[in-house]
Amino acid sequence: MSYHRDVTRTGKRDAWTLLTSHGHVLVEIARNPQARIRELSAAAGITERATAAIIADLEAAGYVTRNKVGRRNHYGVNLDLPFRHAAQRDLRVGPFLELLAEQPEERPDAEPTESAPDV
């Protein structure tokens, strides 16, 4: 009998993601520091309540700062902090976030959306 490793205990394929919800929220904050919780939660695929709790966790750990500008929050990310897991504790989150937070059109290997006219 063969067992396929891509099937989870519930029988669903591809039910997991490589990043935790904390990682997704942190990447989205790095991508858009002025985003509303509604936008962050939609991008991360979690509820607004879970997103707010994660932001509080990230703030308490020093990864995120929050400043009120008018009626909106503006977030900052501390790129110099290390990963929290012991296996990556000697690595900083900055390069990871810079890689994941860049927009597709900013990537050097991305296909151009429109070709430039020949001159």
C-alpha positions in Angstrom: 0.0 0.0 0.0 1.4 3.4 -1.0 1.0 6.5 1.2 1.2 10.0 -0.4 2.9 12.5 1.8 0.9 15.4 0.3 -2.4 14.2 1.8 -3.0 15.6 5.3 -4.8 13.9 8.2 -8.1 15.3 7.0 -7.5 13.9 3.5 -7.2 17.3 1.8 -4.3 17.9 -0.4 -2.3 21.2 -0.1 -4.0 22.2 3.1 -0.9 23.7 4.7 1.3 26.8 3.8 5.0 27.4 4.3 4.4 30.4 6.5 2.5 30.8 9.7 -0.3 33.4 10.0 2.2 35.6 11.9 4.6 35.3 8.9 1.9 36.2 6.4 0.8 39.3 8.4 4.4 40.4 8.9 5.1 40.1 5.1 1.9 42.1 4.4 2.8 44.8 6.8 6.3 45.0 5.2 4.6 45.2 1.8 2.1 47.9 2.8 2.9 49.6 6.1 -0.3 51.8 5.8 -2.7 48.9 5.2 -5.8 48.6 7.3 -6.4 45.5 9.4 -9.2 44.6 6.9 -6.6 44.6 4.0 -4.0 42.7 6.0 -6.5 40.0 7.1 -7.7 39.6 3.5 -4.2 39.2 2.2 -3.2 36.8 4.9 -6.4 34.8 4.6 -7.4 35.1 8.3 -10.0 37.0 10.3 -9.6 40.6 11.3 -9.7 39.6 14.9 -6.9 37.1 14.4 -4.9 39.7 12.5 -5.3 42.3 15.3 -4.1 39.7 17.8 -1.1 38.8 15.6 -0.2 42.5 15.2 -0.3 42.8 19.0 2.1 39.8 19.3 4.4 41.2 16.7 4.4 44.6 18.5 5.1 43.0 21.9 8.0 41.1 20.4 9.5 44.2 18.8 9.0 43.2 15.2 6.4 45.8 14.5 5.8 49.4 15.6 2.5 51.1 15.3 2.0 54.9 14.9 -1.3 56.6 14.7 -1.5 59.1 11.8 -4.9 60.8 11.9 -7.4 57.9 12.0 -5.0 55.4 10.5 -2.2 53.2 11.8 1.2 53.3 10.1 3.4 50.3 10.8 7.1 50.0 10.9 9.1 46.7 10.8 12.3 46.0 12.6 14.4 44.3 10.0 17.3 43.6 12.3 15.6 41.2 14.6 16.4 37.5 14.3 13.9 34.7 13.5 12.3 33.3 16.7 12.9 29.6 15.9 16.2 28.2 17.3 17.2 26.8 13.9 17.2 30.3 12.3 18.0 32.4 15.3 21.3 33.6 13.7 19.4 34.9 10.7 17.8 38.4 10.5 14.2 38.8 9.2 15.1 41.7 7.0 16.4 39.8 3.9 13.5 37.4 4.1 10.9 40.2 4.3 12.6 42.2 1.5 12.4 39.1 -0.7 8.7 38.3 0.0 7.5 41.8 0.3 8.7 43.0 -3.1 6.0 43.5 -5.7 6.0 41.1 -8.7 6.9 44.0 -11.1 9.9 44.8 -9.0 11.5 41.4 -9.2 14.4 41.3 -11.6 13.4 37.9 -12.9 9.7 38.9 -13.5 8.3 38.8 -16.9 7.6 42.3 -18.2 3.9 43.1 -18.4 4.2 45.1 -21.5 7.1 45.0 -23.9 8.9 48.2 -24.8 8.7 49.3 -28.4 11.6 48.6 -30.6 13.6 51.8 -31.5 
